[in-house]
Amino acid sequence: MIAVFLNNKLIAADTVLPLLLEFRVKWPRRPIEFYCFDAATERAIRANIIISDAIDGLGVLRMIGRRKTGGVTFIAHRLRAAAILARLMILALLGQVSFVHFKALNAWPLRLLYLANRRHTFYIQPSAVGASAAEKRVDEINRPRRVSKHGPAATALVAFSRDWPPLHDPRAAGLPQYILPPPYNRQLWHRHLDGQAEHHLGQALRDLGHDPKTRFVVFILSSMDPTAMLTRADMFPQLFADTLDAITTAIPDVPVLIKPHPATHEKYLALQRQAIAARAPAPLAVTNLHPLLLSRGAHFFIGNVFSSTFANAIAMGLPTVEYTSYNAASLAATDGKSIHPDLVCHFINGDSAALQQTITGLVRSPPPPAPSLVAGDPQTEAFLAALGGGDRQPGTASPNPRSLEA
C-alpha cells in the first residue's frame, strides 16, 4: 500500500498526482490512500474537480483532522485518529506500506510512523517551483524564516529543483536523492487533462455565453491576506478591483476566468463576489478548475502577486503578467522585478495604463505551439520503482479509467 500524507496546501496534491498516475500504470493493483489533517484542505480538494477526481480514481481520501468542534467530537476524533495511525504503524512494521509525505512526518507524533518504516518513507518537495533568491529576500521582509528543528524523515528525498533546502540539510547527508522533471510536464498527466478539457472548460465558457473554443484570460488570485511586501499591507482587494477595471476596459468582450486561492478567508471571497457583480455584464466568472486545464485556450495568466500556478502557464507556452504594487523595500530586494522573474513575463508595478496596453497586445498574439512533454526519464522510473518496493516487477495494465476520464 502507498500512504500519502498531504500538507494543508492544495499544491502538495497537485505535485504528487502526476507521479502517482504513472505509478498506477506500473502497479495497477497497489492500494493508495491519501490522508489530510485539515477540514479546509479537504474542502479545497473537493472543490477542485480535477484533483478530486484524480484522487478518487487512484484510491481513497481519508480525513484525520476534525470537521467539528465540541467535547464529544474531540474524543471521537482522537479515538478515530489513533485507530488510523495504529493501523498504519502495524502495516509499517510488517513492511506492507510505503509512506509519501511533504513534511508531515518530520515532526512528532507522526515521526513515529517514519521510525517504524525507515526503509520506505519518501519525503517529496511539496511544490515543483523552488523559491527564487528574490523571493527569499522578500520573505525575510515579511517574516524571518526559522530552520526546522526536525531533520528530514526520509528513506530518500524526492525533489524537482536542486535548491530545495532538505537536499542540503546535513541531517540528511547520505540519503538517496531523486531529482525529477516538473510533474506538470508529464505526458500522462496532460492526457488526463485533455480528456476533461472539452467538458469542463467548454461548460465554463458556455455559462458566460461564449463558444467553448473562445480564448479567455485566467486571473489567479492570492489569498488576499495582508503582506508587508506591498505599498499598503491590505492592498490586495484594491489591486483586484483595479485589475478587473483594466481588463474590462481594454478587452471588454474577452471572457475572464477568475481562480481564487484555496486558502482565502470568507470575507475576501465576499469582496471578490461583490467586485465581480459590480462589473456585470462583463464576462467574468469564478472557477476552481485546475490551472493546467485553464492554460488550454487561455491568452495569458495574470495575478496581483507571483503564483506558483504561473509555472503551468509557462509550461504551456503562455505569457504571464504580475500587476502589483511592491513597496520600496520589496523593489530593492527584487531589483525592481518580480519575486520570481523566471516565471513572470510582464512585471507591472502600479501602472494601470501600462497594464491595459500589455493585455491588449497579448490577446492579439497567436496561440502558443504544443508544449514539450516528458514521457519517461530515468530518475522518475527509479523513484517509482523504489516507491513500489524495488524488488517487485511492475505490472503492465492500463491506468484506472476513472483517473483519466471525466
N, C-alpha and C positions, 0 to 999 in steps of 0.2 A: 504494500500500500504506500501511496505518497500522501503525506500530510503537509499542507501548505498553510503557514501562519501569516495572514495578511496584516499589513500595517493599517493604521487608522487614516490612510490616504488611498484614494482610488488608484493612484498611479502604480502602486505595487502590483495590483491585479492586472493592470494593463501591461505591465512589463513582463510578467511571467506567463501570461496566457498563450502568446505565440509559441513559446518553447514547449509548453505542456501539450499544445495541439500536435506538435511534431512527436512528442513523447507518446501520445496516444496512438499514432500511426504505427510505431515500433512495438509498443506494448499495449495492444488493444484491450486486454482483459485485466490490466492492473488498476485497482480502485484508486481514485483520487478524492481526497476530502479537503475542503477549504475551511479555514477557521478564521472568524473575525471576532473582535473583542469590544466592539462599539456599535451601538444601535444606529448612529448616524452613518457609519461606514456601510452597514447592511442596507440602509435606505438608499445610499448613493449607488451601491452596486445594483440594486433592483431598479433604480431609476434609469440606469444606462442599459438599454435593451441589448446592446451588442455584448457587453461584458457579462451581463446577467445570463443571457442565452448560452454564451460560451462556457461559463462555469457549470450551468446545468447540463450541458452536453458532455462535459468532461467528467463530472462527478456530482458532488453534493456540497452545499454551503451550510456550515454549522455555526451558529451564533453562541459564543461562550459568554459574552457580556450580558448585562441586564437591559431589558427593554422597559421595565417599570421600576418605580421605587416603592419602598414600604418594607416593614419588618418581615412579614411572611414571605414576600417576594425575595428579599435579601437572603433569607435562609434557604429557600428553594433553589435560588440561583447558585449559592455556594455548594449545595449538595450536588446539583447537576454538573457544575463545572468540575468539581472534584471527581465525579464519576468519569467524565470525558477524559480528564488528564490521567486518571489511573489506568484507563484502557490504553491510552497512548503509551504510557510508561511500560505497561506489560508487553505491548507489541514491540517496543524498542528493545527491551531486554531479551525478547525472543528473536530479534533480528528480522522482524517482519514488516518494518516500515522505514521509509526514508523521510527525513524532515527537510522542508524548504522554508526558510524564513528571511526576513528583510531587516531584522534587528530584534524581534520579539524574544528570541531565546537567549539573547546576550545577558539579560538581567534576571534576577530571581523574582518569582519562584520558577518561571518557565525554564530557566537554565538547567533545572533538574532533568528535563527531557533530553537536553543535549548530553548531559553526563551519562544518561542511560543509553545513548545512541551515538557515541563518539565516531563510529565508523560510517554513519550515513546521515550526516547533518550538513546541509548546504546553505551557506549564507550568501544571498544574492543582492547585488546593488539594486535598490528599490526604484531607481529611475535610470533610463538609458542616457539621459542628459546629465553629464557631470557639471559641477559648479565651475564657472569661469573665474579667472583671477579677479576681474572687476566685481563679479557677484560676491565673492568672498569679502572684498574690501567694503562693499556696501552693507553686507550682513553685519560686519563689525560696527557699522554706524547704527544699525537697527538694534542689535543686541549682541554683545560679545559671546562667541561660541566657547563651550567648555569641552575639553577632551573627556570622552566617556571613561568612567572608572571601571567598566567591564570590558574585558577583552573579547574578541570575536568568538562566538560559539560556533565552531565550524570544523567539519572534516575537510572542506575545501571552500575557497572563495570564488564566486562567480561574478564577473564584472563586465561592464560594457565600455569603460574608459580606464586608462591606466592611472589616472589621478584619483581614483576612489580611495579615500583615506584608509579603510581597513587593509588594503593591499600593502600599505607601508607601516602598519602598526607592528612594532617589534614583538608584541604578544602573539602575532600571527605568523611570525617568521617560520619558514619551513613548510607551511601549509600549501597544498597544491592550489594553483590558480588557473582558472579558465577565463580568458579574455574573449568575449563573444562579439559578433557584429550586433548593431542595434536591433532589437526584436521587431521594431516597426517596419523593418526592411525584409522580413521573412516572406518568402513567396507563398507558403501555405496560409499564412495569416491574411495575405491580400486576397487569396482565393476565397477564404472565409468571408471577407468583407464584400467582395464582388458579388457573392451570392445574395447579399442582403441590400445592396445599394439601391437597386431599382425600386424595391418596395418601400423602404424607409425614407430615402431621400425624395423619391417621387411623391410620396404622400405629404411630406413636409411642404413641398413646393405647390402641390395641388391645393393644400389648405390655404395658401396665400393667393390663390387664383392664378398661378403660373403653370406653364407647361413643365412637366417633370425634367425636361432636358435643359431648362433655363439655367444659365450660370448665375451664381449668387456670391454674396460676401459672408464670411464667417467672422463673428465678433466674439473673441474669447475673453471672458471676464475673470478678474481676480475675485477673492472673497470679499473685497472692499473694506477689509479691516484697516484701521489707521496704521500708517507706517511713517517712520522718521525720514524716509528717503525722498518724500515729496515736498513741494513748496509749502503745503499745509498737510498735516498728518491725516486729516479727514477728507482729502480731496478726491478720492476715487468716485463718489457719486457725481460730483460736478464734471469730472473728466468723462464719465459715461454719457452724461447728458450732452456735453459738448461734442463728443464723437458722433452720437446719433444725429445731432444737428448738421454736422459737416457732411455725413454720408447722405442724409435725406435731401440736403441742398444740392450736393454735387451730382449724385446719381439717384434721383428720386424714384425711378422705376425698377431699380435692381433689388431683388429680394435680399434680406439680411437675416441670417440665422444666428441667433444670439445664444451662446452656451455659457450658463452660469457656472461658477466654481462649485464643486460638490460640498465645500465646507462653508458656504455662505449663510450667514445668520438671517433669520426670517425678516428682520427689519430692513435689511438691504435687498432681499428678494422683493419686498413690497415696494421699495423705491424703484426697483427695476421695472416692475409691472406698471407702476404709475407713469414712469417716463416713456414707456412704450405706448401705453394707451393715449398719452397726451399728443403723440405724433401720428395718430390714426388720420387718414387711411394708409399711411406709409407701409410698405410690405415688410414688416418686422415681426419676427416670431422667435419665441424661446424654444430651444431644443436641448435634449440630453443625448443626442446621437454622438457616437464615438468620433473624435477629431479626425482620425484617419479615414473614416467613412465620409465625413464632411469635406475632406480635401478632394473628393471625387466630384468635379463640376464647379468648384469654387474659383473665383477670380483671385482672391487673396485672403489671408488671415490678418486680423487686426486686434490689438489689445492695448490696454492702458498701462501695462507693465509687461515685461517679458514673461512668457509662459512656456513651460516645458512642452506643451502641446504644439508649439511652433515647429518642433522637430518633425512632426507629422507632415506639416505643410512643406517644409524644406525637402523631405524625403520624396514628396510627390512633385517637386519642381515648382511649387507655388511661392510667390513673394510674401513676405510678412512685414507688417507695419506696427511699430510701437509709438503710439501717440500718448504722451505723458507730460509730467511736469516735475522733473527731478529738481531738487534744491541745489544750491551751490556746492554743498559738501559732496553730494552724490555725483554731480557732474565732474567735480575734481577727482573723485575716486575712479570714475569710468573714462576719464579723458574726453568728456563731452559726448560719449557714446552710450549705447545701451549697456545694461549689466551683462548681457550675453550677446555681443556683437556678431558672433558667428551664426546666430540663428535669427537675427533681425536685419532685414534688408533695407528698411527705411526707418530711421530713428528721427522722430519729430518731437521737439520739446516745447510745447505750449504755443505753437504757431498754427492756428486753425486754417489760415489761408494756404499755407504750405500743405496741410493735410488734404484740403479739398483738391488742390492741384495734383497731388500724388495719387489719390484714389481715382480721380478722373482718368489719369493716364493708365492706371493699372487695369481698369475694366475694358480698355481698348486693346489690351495685349492679347495675343492668341493663346489658346490653351497650351499647357506645357506638354512636352513629349512624355511617352510612357516611362515610368521610373525604372531604375536598375535595382533588381531584387536579388536576394540571396536564397538560393535553393538548398544549399548544403555547404558546410565548411567543417574542417577537422576539429576545431575547438568545440563547436556545438555538438558534434557527433560524440566526442569524447565525454563531454559533460552528461549528455543524455544516457550514455552507456553506464557512467558511474551512478547516475540517479536511479537507473533501472536495476542496479545491483552488480553490474560489471561482469559477473560470471554467468549470467543468463543470456541465452540467444534471443535477440529481438524478434518479434513476430512480423508478419507481412500484411496484416489485414488493413483495410481502409479505415479512415477516421470515423468516429461516430457521426452519422449523418446529421444529428441534431446540432453538432458543433460547427457544421459547415453550411447549414441552410436556415433560412428564416422560418 
